[in-house]
Amino acid sequence: MVEILSQIRKALEEKGVVNVCEAYDALPVRDKGEYFVVVGAGEYEALNPIRTAEKIYMPVKCDVTFTVYAPMNTTQEQLYGYYRYNLESTVDGMCGLCSRLKSVKVSPDSKLNRLTLTAVMKISCMKTIEVS
């Protein structure tokens, strides 16, 4: 799961998405920028492995949660557009991953005085392990 999250964060940063954070990082909100994205893990499932003489292929399914924090004056359309252009298109374009949108919701966060979009994507991939 950590590998998948790292690949996604790296792909987002390569696309130019700034302020991509892990869930539970210690950086104060005031230092994260006007827009920032928190990438976290949800449900994880490793399916039965497929074995060959040289490799073991392990199908993996997991939920990845993206939470986009934006200024309160951001419209829902702007927030959803930010998600579609920066996050969803990046994950959809990643080689070796299959993804589908599981859920999306927009809500205000009164504690942080931000508008948030939380999207959960179902990610499927094949982890390859060399047999030694």
Secondary structure in CASP SS format (residue, H / E / C, confidence):
PFRMAT SS
TARGET T0000
AUTHOR 0000-0000-0000
METHOD secondary structure of the structure
MODEL  1
M C 1.00
V H 1.00
E H 1.00
I H 1.00
L H 1.00
S H 1.00
Q H 1.00
I H 1.00
R H 1.00
K H 1.00
A H 1.00
L H 1.00
E H 1.00
E H 1.00
K H 1.00
G C 1.00
V C 1.00
V C 1.00
N C 1.00
V E 1.00
C E 1.00
E E 1.00
A C 1.00
Y C 1.00
D C 1.00
A C 1.00
L C 1.00
P C 1.00
V H 1.00
R H 1.00
D H 1.00
K C 1.00
G C 1.00
E C 1.00
Y C 1.00
F E 1.00
V E 1.00
V E 1.00
V E 1.00
G E 1.00
A E 1.00
G E 1.00
E E 1.00
Y E 1.00
E E 1.00
A E 1.00
L C 1.00
N C 1.00
P C 1.00
I E 1.00
R E 1.00
T C 1.00
A C 1.00
E C 1.00
K E 1.00
I E 1.00
Y E 1.00
M E 1.00
P E 1.00
V E 1.00
K E 1.00
C E 1.00
D E 1.00
V E 1.00
T E 1.00
F E 1.00
T E 1.00
V E 1.00
Y E 1.00
A E 1.00
P E 1.00
M C 1.00
N C 1.00
T C 1.00
T C 1.00
Q H 1.00
E H 1.00
Q H 1.00
L H 1.00
Y H 1.00
G H 1.00
Y H 1.00
Y H 1.00
R H 1.00
Y H 1.00
N H 1.00
L H 1.00
E H 1.00
S H 1.00
T H 1.00
V H 1.00
D H 1.00
G C 1.00
M C 1.00
C C 1.00
G C 1.00
L E 1.00
C E 1.00
S E 1.00
R E 1.00
L E 1.00
K E 1.00
S E 1.00
V E 1.00
K E 1.00
V E 1.00
S E 1.00
P E 1.00
D E 1.00
S C 1.00
K C 1.00
L C 1.00
N C 1.00
R E 1.00
L E 1.00
T E 1.00
L E 1.00
T E 1.00
A E 1.00
V E 1.00
M E 1.00
K E 1.00
I E 1.00
S E 1.00
C E 1.00
M E 1.00
K E 1.00
T E 1.00
I E 1.00
E E 1.00
V C 1.00
S C 1.00
END
